[in-house]
Amino acid sequence: MASVRRWVLIGLTACSVLALAYLPPRGVKSSGKSVFVGQSLQATRARQYAQALAEEWRNADAVVHLLEDRQRVKRDFSRASPTMVFRGATLPPNAVRNVETVMDSVWRGLGLGETKVRVTVVIELQRPGSVDTPTPLQDRVAYLTPDTTDRTTCMVSLPAGAYWTLFILGKRDARHEGFGRFAQWLQAGLGPCAFYAAYGTPGRPVRSWLAARNWDVGLYLGSHGIAGERFSSLDLMGNPGFSGFWDAVYSLPPATVACLAGRRRGCRAAVLAGAADEGAIPIPNVILVKRRWWRVQHLLPGERYLGDVARTVGRDRFLSFWTSGQPVDTALAAALKRSVGEWTADWERGFVRPIRLGPTPPLGATVIAVAIAVLVLTVVAATASRRQVR
Amino acid sequence: MSRLLGVLLTVSVLASPVSSQDSLIARLRRQADSLLSAWRDAQKLAAVADSLEQVRATAGSDTIAVGGLRIIANPSPLPLREAAERAWPVIDSLYGSAVEDLPRYPFIFRAVDPDSSVRRTVLHVGVELPWDLDVRASTNVLLTTVTAPHFDPALADWLGAALRPTLRPEDERAAVFVQLVTAPSEAVRGCFLGDIARCKDVLQLGDSTGLLARWYVTPAEREALVTGSFTDYFARGATAITLQNCRQHRDDACTALLQALPPGSLPRPLGPAARLVLVREALRAGGRDAYRRLVASPNTAIEARLSSAARMDIDSLVARWRNGVVAARPKPLTLPWWAGFAAIGWTAFFGFCALRSSRWRL
């Protein structure tokens, strides 16, 4: 009985010591001030409704302009590269020639010449806003793909924004590399139309797959990064050493994250997202690529995925995939001559070291935990081995 | 007859895509027009709703007027009048005659209890502030949220930071002094030593070509820049080999990598504070109309605008900037004469204790 009392006292004392160590005594003030987070300003309901209508109008207006331009614009048969049209300002002839020269070099750089599907690029120069209409589409590129009414024209509506508008008008020198950066911008702007020009109209399964995912794997045919020598959508996520990178990672779909971790099944799922949908392809088929397109990608850096596939497998095998009537996974695996997941996981490793997923306890903590577990098991085993039944 | 029918049929089949496209465009155009008309009506309604919301949000509020500042806020213990009395001279001295329009843009504040967990009503107008802010914090709120007079994108782009009134300009100058003496750049060092042409280079005034060679003069600087700031960026793909060459002290590789950076990515040798101090210096030298002159011609080169604002040539302005920054050298830490003896004494005392104690004594 005396020994039990002693142990109870020891237990209570230990609890008191722990409580003193961990619980602050009464009357202590908080060390810091409470963090006040002010609300951000919200538009009134009426204003939000007006903004939503403006957004709808912008999209509808972009579609109408693309259709009208497709009917109206006369092709420039003297050049193999895209026909250039400027809206928003009348350009002096030398400015037009400068832009056409850069586009010619971009076109040659992509390995394109005379193509069956011709591309028309409408550059929307920035103009002052009007109170009568919402600000026109300036934050996204729109593409009108060939359809039954015109099987040989792919239209691009490319908003120039303030910077490139001034550059095209000759009112501002582009910083540093001038035309090099301008060429990069034009090349990135060609988007899906570059694929149409290079490989023609895709077969129905591929078209349906790409439409279902808004062409996120076919936005860029070039071999460099979409915004410069090495710059891809992965770079927009930041550095893995910072928390912002992980916030961005966990806002992605699970298959995309799994692919970043180098998991083949994840890569396969990320590539084939939308392939099972047998959705109807709308006519006219207008692809609107939003300003922050990298936030809705299923694969990173997906914008160059099909371009890299085409460069890896060669023109003939890519064409067999592109125009195939088979399901996308079968056609793609046949072109790659490997499983889609395996090839894509290897491709992904070329851009990013596989991220680590799941818990990562520190080595010291693991050693301590295992040591405690071994100690407890030893004590229990020793006690059990000495126990006698009387 | 049958041939004629055949021709007619062929023509109608060929023409059908064109006519169907016409009708499609017409239908979409009508839809867009209808949306536009609905948007115009919605805009009018939204303007009325916004105006009503503004009236509702400011109903029962007090209006405080100090100089050109107008503050509308609900009754609370916030020391807004005292804050406005401290903020107004600072705002007036920075923007000068350009603040004439400021009364048209009143501050609208909603003071709220910072410790309450009661759900607050949605904020459509103004800014929310906790009502336990002191005068200094309230003054800072006024200084950072004041509607700045017109500021064009070219100037903002060059400046790299917002030009705001500040209560402690000397801190900004001291920060620039620290940049001048610590930036790993020969050009900055040259500026610190009084070379005004170098100062203009590092402040990005004048010729904007060949910035890499003028900002990072020596191969060691370029290598340090690549390995210090862009290793992760260049470590993959085609640039990985060039990066290795750069690490092996090959300047051509380092230069090629830095030239391949996207536009505007080359780190400036001096932070935005340096350019802010220069603009403040120009405005101080130019008098009450200096700000107006600074923003008067947005298409002119920055150095010409600064020169016009300060009413002096750019070299004199930059020299004045440099002198101001050098004069703002932070005070070095001075120890009293006995501090050294005290430190040695304490060291000796603890050493003596350690030597006296036995190995096993607790």
Interface residues (C-beta under 8 A of the other chain):
Chain A: S34 F36 G38 Q39 S40 L41 Q42 A43 T44 R45 A46 R47 Y49 A50 L53 A54 E56 W57 A60 D61 V63 V64 L67 E68 Q71 D132 T133 P134 T148 T149 D150 A162 K171 D173 A174 R175 H176 E177 R181 A227 G228 E229 R230 F231 D235 N239 P284 G350 F351 V352
Chain B: P17 V18 S20 Q21 L24 I25 L28 R29 Q31 A32 L35 L36 A38 W39 R40 A42 Q43 L45 A46 V48 A49 D50 E53 P114 D115 R120 V122 L123 H124 V125 G126 V127 E128 L129 P130 P153 S208 L211 D232 Y233 F234 R236 G237 A238 T239 Q259 A260 L261 P262 P263 G264 L266 N299
